[in-house]
Amino acid sequence: MMSNSSGKILIIDDEEKLRKLLFRIVSLEGYEVEEAATLAEARKKLDIGYYHTLLCDVQLPDGNGVAFVEEFKTRKLTSEIILLTAHGSIGDGVQAMKQGAFDYLVKGNDNEKIIPLLEKAVEKAQQAERLAALLKKQTAGFGFENIVGESPALVQAKKLSEKVAHTTTSVLLLGETGTGKEVFAKAIHHSSPRQAENFVALNCAAFAKDILGSELFGHKAGAFTGAQKDKKGLFEEADGGTLFLDEIGEMDVDLQSNLLRVLESGEFLKVGATKTQKVNIRLIAATNKNLEEEAEKGNFRLDLFYRLSTFTINLPNLNHRGSDVLLLAQSFVDELALKLKITAPRMGASFKEALLKHHWRGNVRELRNVIERALIISDNPELDAQTLPFGANINGLSIPDSLLLSEMEKFHIKAVLAKTQGNKTQAAKLMGIGVTTLYRKIEEYQLD
């Protein structure tokens, strides 16, 4: 017996015997079922509760089911409605579908179709429900409620983050690459008294020492060759708000001294300037390194470490989060299907099993990339293990064992071109890059 305990059904029919029969058939499949004998009773139930699918008779004591379909659809619910027609009234069912009904069933003739049809209707309603929740989440900002997961380690990290968010204390986020350090930093900022001010993020590993100093503190015109005018640094941009420094363990020791001065005095000096400036920022730093060990090696200032580690939050890696993998995967399926403008497919059993068994070196970031690739590759309403790059074979292409980005990019381009049957314009659109960029990559990897 299948389990559909999350599906809720409302049966609307004035014939008690038939209604009770439908109730038994549907509830035995694991659905939660309620009944209504009239449209008036159904409206009252709809006003106070939510149902994934309605089974509604055409002829009711206080109205017509076909007309009710149109009324029901004006409620703008994610629910679906299936009409129950009498033999010889198929025209009613066709008219109802034109007005938005999911489908119709002929009483007595289509009993064997009830459960398969309900399953499809409920699945469509649940998908619409998830999509509505996703859209709401995207417009709601970056609060902690948008961080997906129920594992104890993640819940603990969220609790600590929520507590420190309302203070001005500096925060140090520790975790492997891809564990969501910037997501947590944004949630802390958007839950703080500074939420109306700027959140400014910088990856310290992305810049050489001299350029990083200019990015952080800004510079005066003439400070160095090419500095033709004054430049605002990120400390100025974040004044009154939050500055997030990712990969802080990569920062040069000399710049660490300048950062410590800002944290202790609230003052900084632009490159090439002689007068300090005041700034009021909340600093959130992140690293995947052990800063105490780096300090012992002379790579990180111990006094800066003590200053940053007043409040430390450890973010768990994905391999220690159990079934969070599937919760995150479903969230990414819904989000990325919206981005790719496709109907979100189901996650099949083999797909879920492969996700749970995989060792996630890149954590949540890797999972998101894997899901996006699977959605692009798959042509089916259900994702299976063959769409995952875990030593499988996709579209006749052997997935490389190498973890080099260039090899994975080459494979990805080949897979998308195979999917689009060589249509480069369509392939570029699916990958979110320009056609010129795609042609350059094809030439670089000699894919022609």
C-alpha positions in Angstrom: 0.0 0.0 0.0 1.4 3.4 -0.9 1.7 6.1 1.8 0.1 9.4 1.0 -0.5 10.7 4.6 0.6 14.1 3.4 -2.2 14.3 0.9 -5.6 15.7 2.1 -8.8 15.1 0.1 -12.3 16.6 0.3 -15.2 14.6 -1.2 -18.3 16.6 -2.1 -21.3 14.4 -2.9 -24.9 14.4 -1.6 -25.3 10.6 -2.2 -24.3 9.2 1.2 -23.6 5.6 0.0 -21.4 6.7 -2.8 -19.6 9.3 -0.6 -18.9 6.7 2.0 -17.6 4.3 -0.6 -15.3 6.9 -2.0 -14.2 7.8 1.5 -13.2 4.1 2.1 -11.4 3.7 -1.2 -9.4 6.9 -0.8 -8.6 6.6 2.9 -7.3 3.1 2.5 -4.6 4.5 0.2 -3.3 6.6 3.1 -4.9 9.9 2.3 -6.5 12.1 4.9 -10.1 12.4 3.8 -13.0 14.7 4.8 -16.6 14.8 3.5 -19.2 17.4 2.5 -22.8 16.8 1.3 -23.4 20.3 -0.1 -21.4 23.1 -1.6 -22.3 25.3 1.4 -20.6 22.7 3.7 -17.6 22.5 1.3 -17.2 26.3 1.3 -17.1 26.3 5.1 -14.4 23.6 5.2 -12.4 25.4 2.5 -12.5 28.6 4.6 -10.8 26.9 7.6 -8.7 24.2 6.0 -6.5 23.3 3.1 -7.1 20.3 0.7 -4.7 19.1 -2.0 -7.6 17.8 -4.1 -11.4 18.0 -4.2 -13.6 15.2 -5.6 -16.8 17.1 -6.5 -20.1 15.8 -7.9 -21.8 17.8 -10.7 -25.4 17.7 -9.4 -25.6 18.9 -5.8 -28.7 20.1 -3.8 -27.4 23.7 -3.7 -25.6 24.2 -6.9 -23.7 22.8 -9.9 -20.3 21.3 -9.7 -19.2 22.8 -13.1 -20.0 26.3 -11.9 -18.2 25.6 -8.6 -15.0 24.7 -10.5 -14.8 28.3 -11.7 -15.6 29.7 -8.2 -13.0 27.3 -6.7 -10.3 28.5 -9.0 -10.9 32.2 -8.1 -9.7 31.3 -4.6 -6.2 31.1 -6.1 -5.3 28.0 -4.2 -2.7 25.5 -5.1 -5.3 22.7 -4.8 -6.8 20.7 -7.7 -10.4 19.7 -8.3 -11.7 16.5 -10.0 -15.3 16.4 -11.1 -17.6 13.4 -10.7 -20.1 13.2 -13.6 -23.0 11.0 -14.3 -23.0 8.7 -17.3 -24.1 10.7 -20.4 -22.9 14.0 -18.8 -19.3 13.9 -20.2 -19.9 17.4 -21.6 -20.0 18.7 -18.1 -16.6 17.2 -17.4 -15.1 18.7 -20.6 -16.6 22.1 -19.7 -15.2 21.8 -16.1 -11.7 21.1 -17.5 -11.9 24.3 -19.6 -12.6 26.2 -16.4 -9.6 24.7 -14.6 -10.6 21.3 -13.3 -7.7 18.8 -13.2 -9.9 16.0 -14.8 -13.3 14.3 -14.5 -14.5 10.8 -13.7 -17.7 9.1 -14.8 -19.5 7.6 -11.8 -19.6 3.8 -11.8 -17.4 3.5 -14.9 -14.1 4.9 -13.7 -13.7 3.5 -10.2 -10.3 1.9 -11.2 -9.1 5.4 -12.3 -9.8 7.2 -9.0 -6.6 6.4 -7.2 -4.1 7.0 -10.1 -5.9 10.2 -11.0 -5.9 11.4 -7.4 -2.2 10.6 -7.1 -1.4 12.8 -10.1 -3.6 15.6 -8.8 -2.2 15.6 -5.3 1.4 15.5 -6.7 0.6 18.5 -8.9 -0.9 20.4 -5.9 2.0 19.5 -3.7 4.4 20.8 -6.3 2.5 24.0 -6.7 2.5 24.3 -2.9 6.3 23.9 -2.8 6.6 26.5 -5.6 4.4 29.0 -3.7 6.5 28.5 -0.6 9.7 28.9 -2.6 8.4 32.2 -4.2 7.4 33.4 -0.7 10.8 32.5 0.6 12.6 34.3 -2.2 10.6 37.5 -1.5 11.0 37.2 2.3 14.7 37.9 2.4 17.4 35.9 4.0 16.1 35.0 7.5 17.0 31.8 9.4 13.6 30.3 8.3 15.1 30.0 4.8 18.0 27.8 5.9 16.9 24.2 5.1 17.7 21.4 7.4 16.6 19.6 10.6 19.8 17.8 11.7 20.8 18.5 15.3 24.2 20.1 14.3 22.4 22.5 11.9 19.7 23.4 14.4 22.4 24.2 17.0 24.2 26.4 14.5 21.0 28.3 13.8 20.1 28.7 17.5 23.6 30.2 18.2 23.3 32.5 15.1 19.9 33.7 16.1 21.1 34.6 19.6 24.2 36.5 18.5 22.3 38.3 15.6 20.8 40.9 18.0 24.1 41.9 19.3 27.1 43.9 17.8 29.6 41.1 18.6 31.9 40.0 15.9 31.2 36.4 14.7 33.6 33.7 13.3 32.0 31.1 11.2 33.9 27.9 10.9 33.2 25.2 8.3 34.3 23.4 5.2 34.0 25.0 1.8 30.4 25.0 0.6 28.7 24.6 4.1 26.8 27.8 3.7 28.9 30.3 5.6 27.7 33.3 3.6 24.1 32.1 3.9 24.5 32.2 7.7 26.2 35.6 7.6 23.3 37.1 5.6 20.8 35.5 8.0 22.6 37.0 11.0 22.7 40.5 9.3 19.0 40.4 8.2 18.0 39.4 11.8 20.0 42.1 13.4 19.3 45.8 14.2 21.5 46.6 11.1 19.2 44.8 8.7 18.2 48.1 6.9 21.9 48.9 6.2 24.3 47.3 3.7 25.6 43.8 3.8 28.9 43.7 2.1 30.8 40.5 1.3 34.3 39.9 0.2 36.3 36.7 -0.4 39.8 37.4 0.9 41.3 34.5 -1.2 40.2 36.2 -4.4 42.7 39.1 -4.3 46.4 39.7 -4.0 47.6 41.6 -0.9 47.9 45.1 -2.5 44.5 44.8 -4.3 42.8 43.4 -1.2 44.0 46.4 0.9 42.6 48.8 -1.7 39.3 46.8 -1.8 38.9 46.9 2.0 40.1 50.3 2.9 39.9 52.2 -0.4 42.6 54.5 -1.8 43.4 58.1 -2.5 44.0 59.4 -6.1 47.7 59.0 -6.9 48.3 56.4 -4.1 49.8 54.0 -6.7 50.1 53.7 -10.5 46.7 53.6 -12.0 44.9 55.2 -9.0 43.5 58.1 -10.9 40.7 59.0 -8.5 39.6 58.4 -4.9 38.1 55.0 -4.3 35.7 54.0 -1.6 36.6 50.8 0.3 34.3 48.1 1.5 34.6 49.4 5.1 33.0 52.6 3.9 30.4 50.8 1.9 29.4 48.7 5.0 29.4 51.6 7.4 26.4 51.2 9.7 25.9 47.6 8.4 27.8 44.3 8.2 31.0 43.4 6.5 31.5 39.7 5.8 35.0 38.5 5.1 35.1 35.0 3.8 38.3 32.9 3.8 39.9 35.3 6.3 42.7 32.8 6.9 44.0 33.7 3.5 44.5 37.4 4.4 48.1 38.7 4.5 49.5 39.3 8.0 50.2 43.0 7.4 46.5 43.5 6.4 45.5 41.6 9.5 47.2 44.3 11.5 45.1 47.0 9.8 41.9 44.9 10.3 42.7 44.6 14.0 43.1 48.4 14.3 39.6 48.9 12.8 38.1 46.4 15.2 39.7 47.9 18.2 39.3 51.6 17.4 36.7 51.9 14.7 39.2 53.8 12.5 41.0 53.0 9.3 43.4 54.6 6.9 42.8 54.7 3.1 45.8 53.6 1.0 47.7 56.8 0.3 45.8 58.8 3.0 47.3 60.6 6.0 44.1 61.1 8.0 42.1 58.2 9.5 38.3 57.8 9.0 35.7 56.5 11.5 33.6 53.6 10.6 30.8 51.6 12.4 30.6 48.0 11.1 29.7 44.6 12.4 32.3 42.1 11.3 31.4 38.5 10.4 34.4 36.4 9.3 34.6 32.9 8.0 37.3 30.3 7.3 37.8 26.6 6.6 41.2 26.8 8.3 42.2 26.2 11.9 43.3 29.7 12.8 45.0 28.7 16.0 47.3 26.3 14.1 47.9 29.1 11.5 48.8 31.5 14.3 51.4 29.0 15.6 52.9 28.8 12.1 53.1 32.6 12.0 50.4 32.9 9.3 47.7 34.5 11.4 47.9 37.0 14.2 46.9 35.4 17.5 45.5 38.7 18.9 43.2 39.0 15.8 42.1 35.4 16.3 41.1 36.1 19.9 39.3 39.2 18.7 37.4 37.3 16.0 36.6 34.2 18.1 34.6 35.9 20.8 31.6 34.1 19.3 32.4 31.1 17.1 29.8 29.0 15.2 30.7 25.7 13.7 28.7 24.8 10.5 28.4 21.1 10.0 29.5 19.5 6.7 26.8 17.9 4.6 28.1 14.3 5.3 27.1 14.8 9.0 23.6 16.1 8.3 21.8 12.8 7.4 18.4 13.3 5.7 19.1 17.0 5.3 20.6 16.0 2.0 17.1 15.1 0.7 15.5 18.2 2.1 18.1 20.4 0.5 17.9 18.4 -2.8 14.1 18.9 -3.0 14.5 22.6 -2.2 17.1 22.9 -5.1 14.9 20.9 -7.5 12.0 23.4 -6.9 14.2 26.5 -7.0 16.2 25.5 -10.1 13.2 24.2 -12.0 11.8 27.7 -11.6 15.1 29.2 -12.8 15.2 26.8 -15.8 11.5 27.3 -16.5 10.7 23.6 -16.5 8.3 21.4 -14.5 10.0 20.1 -11.4 10.5 16.4 -11.7 10.1 13.9 -8.9 13.2 12.5 -7.1 13.1 8.8 -7.7 14.2 6.1 -5.2 17.6 5.4 -6.9 18.2 9.2 -7.1 17.6 9.6 -3.4 19.7 6.6 -2.5 22.6 7.8 -4.5 22.4 11.3 -2.9 22.4 9.8 0.6 25.4 7.5 -0.2 27.6 10.1 -1.9 30.5 11.7 0.0 29.9 15.5 -0.4 33.4 17.0 -0.7 31.9 20.3 -1.8 29.0 20.2 0.7 25.8 22.2 0.0 27.4 24.0 -3.0 28.3 20.7 -4.6 24.8 19.3 -4.0 23.2 22.4 -5.7 25.5 22.1 -8.7 24.7 18.3 -9.0 20.9 19.0 -8.9 21.2 21.7 -11.5 23.1 19.4 -13.8 20.6 16.6 -13.2 17.7 18.9 -14.2 19.4 19.9 -17.4 20.3 16.4 -18.4 17.1 14.6 -17.5 14.2 14.4 -20.0 11.9 12.4 -17.7 9.3 13.3 -15.0 11.4 11.4 -12.5 15.1 11.9 -11.7 17.1 8.7 -11.4 20.6 7.8 -10.4 21.8 7.9 -14.0 21.4 11.8 -14.0 24.0 12.0 -11.2 27.8 12.4 -11.9 28.9 9.7 -9.5 30.6 7.4 -12.0 27.5 6.9 -14.1 27.1 7.3 -17.8 24.9 10.2 -19.2 23.8 10.5 -22.8 26.6 8.0 -23.8 29.2 10.2 -22.1 31.6 8.8 -19.5 31.8 11.1 -16.5 35.4 12.0 -15.6 36.8 10.8 -12.3 39.0 13.9 -12.2 37.9 16.7 -9.8 39.6 19.3 -11.9 37.1 22.1 -12.7 38.2 22.2 -16.4 37.4 18.5 -16.8 34.0 18.8 -15.2 33.3 21.9 -17.3 34.3 20.1 -20.4 32.0 17.2 -19.6 29.1 19.5 -18.6 29.3 21.4 -22.0 29.4 18.1 -23.9 26.4 16.8 -21.9 24.3 19.9 -22.5 25.2 20.0 -26.2 24.1 16.3 -26.4 20.8 17.2 -24.8 20.2 20.0 -27.3 21.4 17.9 -30.2 24.2 20.4 -31.0 22.0 23.5 -30.8 24.5 26.0 -29.4 22.1 28.8 -28.9 19.8 26.6 -26.8 22.8 25.1 -24.9 24.1 28.5 -24.0 20.7 29.6 -22.8 20.4 26.4 -20.6 23.9 27.0 -19.1 23.2 30.7 -18.5 26.2 31.9 -20.6 26.5 33.9 -23.8 26.8 32.1 -27.2 30.2 33.7 -27.8 31.4 32.3 -24.5 30.2 28.9 -25.4 32.0 29.0 -28.8 35.2 30.0 -27.0 34.8 27.1 -24.6 34.1 24.7 -27.5 37.3 25.8 -29.2 39.3 25.7 -25.9 38.2 22.1 -25.2 38.3 21.1 -28.9 34.7 19.8 -28.8 33.9 20.4 -32.5 
